[in-house]
């Protein structure tokens, strides 16, 4: 009985190992993270005479390839928002949301994974909340709900058979809605950044 169980487990792992022919094939998974810098615009970012606000976003990600090239996953985001006159703005946003991405295999006959490049496009939605930093002078009354959606385009450059350098450009459409407010405040972000992604295949 033990031998039969052991053989069954070995068969499952063997089937999994040969199920994917490359990192973006059906059955593969990714675990990664990116760091991005944003250029901001819209009414929500007009602060004082300077009005200059910057954001840094850290985004851990997970995903599963449901078919060759097609990834379904989730992003977990932390965004630091700072700037304005005399650095009067100091906020943090935490969020989570689903993602859908498609990876293009530019050379399907390629055998060597290391050195391969996989361009991709990605769509996402994020739901989260905003909190003020310790040095924030402005009083925030009640909760502020943050929603964001947008798209990203980039490339995965395989540094090894399982690890890739991720470089991309991302567009966000943000909406901030204080608790009890009749309407939200909208703005946009154009971000560029890089990260590391691990493929399990």
C-alpha positions as CSV (number, residue, x, y, z in Angstrom):
1,X,0.0,0.0,0.0
2,X,2.8,2.4,0.9
3,X,4.6,1.6,-2.4
4,X,1.4,2.3,-4.3
5,X,1.0,5.6,-2.5
6,X,4.6,6.5,-3.2
7,X,4.2,5.7,-6.9
8,X,1.1,7.8,-7.1
9,X,2.8,10.8,-5.6
10,X,5.8,10.4,-8.0
11,X,3.4,10.1,-10.9
12,X,1.6,13.4,-9.9
13,X,4.9,15.3,-9.6
14,X,6.2,13.8,-12.8
15,X,3.0,14.8,-14.6
16,X,3.3,18.4,-13.2
17,X,6.9,18.6,-14.2
18,X,6.2,17.7,-17.8
19,X,2.9,19.6,-18.0
20,X,4.5,22.9,-18.8
21,X,6.9,23.3,-21.7
22,X,8.0,26.8,-20.8
23,X,7.4,29.3,-17.9
24,X,4.3,30.8,-19.5
25,X,2.6,27.5,-20.3
26,X,-0.7,26.2,-18.8
27,X,-0.1,25.0,-15.2
28,X,2.8,27.4,-14.4
29,X,2.6,29.8,-11.5
30,X,4.4,33.1,-10.7
31,X,5.3,34.8,-7.5
32,X,6.9,38.3,-7.9
33,X,7.0,41.9,-6.9
34,X,7.6,45.3,-8.5
35,X,8.6,48.8,-7.3
36,X,7.3,51.7,-9.3
37,X,7.6,55.5,-9.4
38,X,4.6,57.6,-10.4
39,X,4.0,60.9,-12.2
40,X,0.6,62.3,-11.0
41,X,-2.1,64.4,-12.6
42,X,-5.8,65.4,-12.0
43,X,-7.7,67.4,-9.4
44,X,-6.8,65.1,-6.5
45,X,-3.1,66.0,-6.8
46,X,-3.3,69.8,-6.9
47,X,-1.7,70.8,-3.6
48,X,-0.6,74.4,-2.9
49,X,1.4,76.4,-5.4
50,X,3.9,73.7,-6.0
51,X,1.4,70.8,-6.5
52,X,4.2,68.3,-7.0
53,X,3.4,64.9,-5.6
54,X,5.3,61.7,-6.1
55,X,4.4,58.1,-5.2
56,X,6.3,54.9,-4.8
57,X,4.3,51.7,-5.1
58,X,5.4,48.2,-4.0
59,X,3.3,45.4,-5.5
60,X,3.8,41.7,-4.5
61,X,1.9,39.5,-7.0
62,X,0.8,35.9,-7.5
63,X,-0.7,34.2,-10.5
64,X,-1.6,31.0,-12.3
65,X,-1.6,30.3,-16.1
66,X,-5.0,28.9,-16.9
67,X,-3.9,28.4,-20.6
68,X,-0.7,29.1,-22.5
69,X,0.1,32.8,-22.0
70,X,-3.1,33.6,-20.1
71,X,-2.5,34.4,-16.4
72,X,-5.1,35.0,-13.6
73,X,-3.9,36.4,-10.4
74,X,-3.9,39.0,-7.6
75,X,-1.9,42.0,-6.6
76,X,-1.2,43.3,-3.1
77,X,-0.2,47.0,-3.1
78,X,1.3,49.5,-0.8
79,X,1.7,53.1,-2.1
80,X,3.5,55.9,-0.3
81,X,2.2,59.4,-1.4
82,X,4.3,62.4,-0.5
83,X,5.0,66.0,-1.6
84,X,3.2,69.3,-1.9
85,X,4.4,72.6,-0.4
86,X,7.0,71.8,2.3
87,X,6.2,68.1,2.1
88,X,2.7,68.6,3.6
89,X,1.4,65.5,2.0
90,X,2.2,62.1,3.7
91,X,-0.3,59.3,3.0
92,X,-0.2,55.5,2.6
93,X,-2.6,53.3,0.6
94,X,-3.0,49.6,1.2
95,X,-5.0,47.5,-1.4
96,X,-5.7,44.2,-3.0
97,X,-7.3,43.2,-6.2
98,X,-7.6,40.7,-9.2
99,X,-5.4,40.8,-12.3
100,X,-5.5,39.3,-15.8
101,X,-2.5,39.2,-18.0
102,X,-1.4,37.8,-21.3
103,X,2.2,36.8,-22.1
104,X,3.5,36.6,-25.7
105,X,5.8,33.8,-26.6
106,X,7.9,35.4,-29.4
107,X,9.9,32.2,-30.1
108,X,7.8,29.1,-29.3
109,X,10.5,26.8,-30.8
110,X,13.2,28.1,-28.4
111,X,14.5,25.3,-26.1
112,X,16.7,27.3,-23.8
113,X,14.6,29.3,-21.3
114,X,17.4,31.4,-19.8
115,X,17.7,34.5,-22.0
116,X,14.2,34.3,-23.4
117,X,12.0,37.4,-23.4
118,X,8.2,37.4,-22.8
119,X,6.4,40.7,-23.5
120,X,3.0,41.0,-21.7
121,X,0.0,43.1,-21.2
122,X,-2.0,43.3,-17.9
123,X,-5.2,44.6,-16.6
124,X,-6.1,45.1,-12.9
125,X,-8.5,46.4,-10.3
126,X,-7.6,47.4,-6.8
127,X,-9.7,48.1,-3.7
128,X,-8.1,49.6,-0.6
129,X,-8.0,52.3,2.1
130,X,-5.9,55.4,2.8
131,X,-4.3,56.4,6.0
132,X,-2.3,59.5,7.1
133,X,1.3,59.5,8.1
134,X,2.5,60.4,11.6
135,X,3.6,63.9,10.4
136,X,0.5,64.6,8.5
137,X,-1.0,67.9,9.7
138,X,-4.3,67.7,7.8
139,X,-7.1,66.0,9.8
140,X,-8.7,63.0,8.1
141,X,-12.1,62.4,9.4
142,X,-13.6,59.0,8.8
143,X,-12.4,56.3,6.4
144,X,-11.3,57.0,2.8
145,X,-11.9,54.2,0.3
146,X,-9.5,54.0,-2.6
147,X,-10.3,52.2,-5.9
148,X,-8.0,51.9,-8.9
149,X,-8.0,50.2,-12.2
150,X,-5.7,50.3,-15.2
151,X,-3.3,48.5,-17.4
152,X,0.4,47.6,-17.7
153,X,2.7,46.7,-20.5
154,X,6.1,45.3,-20.1
155,X,8.6,42.5,-20.7
156,X,9.9,39.5,-18.6
157,X,13.6,38.8,-19.3
158,X,14.5,35.4,-18.1
159,X,17.7,35.6,-16.0
160,X,17.5,31.8,-15.3
161,X,15.1,29.0,-16.0
162,X,12.9,30.2,-13.1
163,X,13.7,33.9,-12.4
164,X,12.9,36.9,-14.6
165,X,13.6,40.7,-14.5
166,X,10.2,42.5,-15.0
167,X,10.3,46.0,-16.6
168,X,7.1,47.8,-17.4
169,X,5.0,51.0,-17.7
170,X,1.7,51.2,-15.8
171,X,-1.4,53.5,-16.0
172,X,-3.7,53.9,-13.0
173,X,-7.1,55.6,-12.8
174,X,-7.6,56.3,-9.1
175,X,-10.7,57.3,-7.1
176,X,-10.6,58.5,-3.5
177,X,-14.0,58.6,-1.6
178,X,-14.2,59.8,2.0
179,X,-16.8,58.1,4.2
180,X,-20.1,59.9,3.8
181,X,-19.0,62.1,0.8
182,X,-21.4,62.7,-2.0
183,X,-18.8,62.3,-4.7
184,X,-15.2,61.0,-5.1
185,X,-12.1,62.7,-6.2
186,X,-10.3,61.2,-9.3
187,X,-6.8,61.3,-10.6
188,X,-4.3,59.4,-12.8
189,X,-0.9,58.0,-12.4
190,X,1.7,57.0,-15.0
191,X,4.3,54.8,-13.5
192,X,7.5,53.1,-14.6
193,X,9.3,50.5,-12.6
194,X,11.0,47.1,-12.4
195,X,10.9,44.0,-10.3
196,X,11.7,40.3,-10.0
197,X,9.4,37.4,-10.8
198,X,9.8,33.7,-10.0
199,X,8.2,31.1,-12.2
200,X,7.1,27.7,-10.9
201,X,6.7,25.4,-13.8
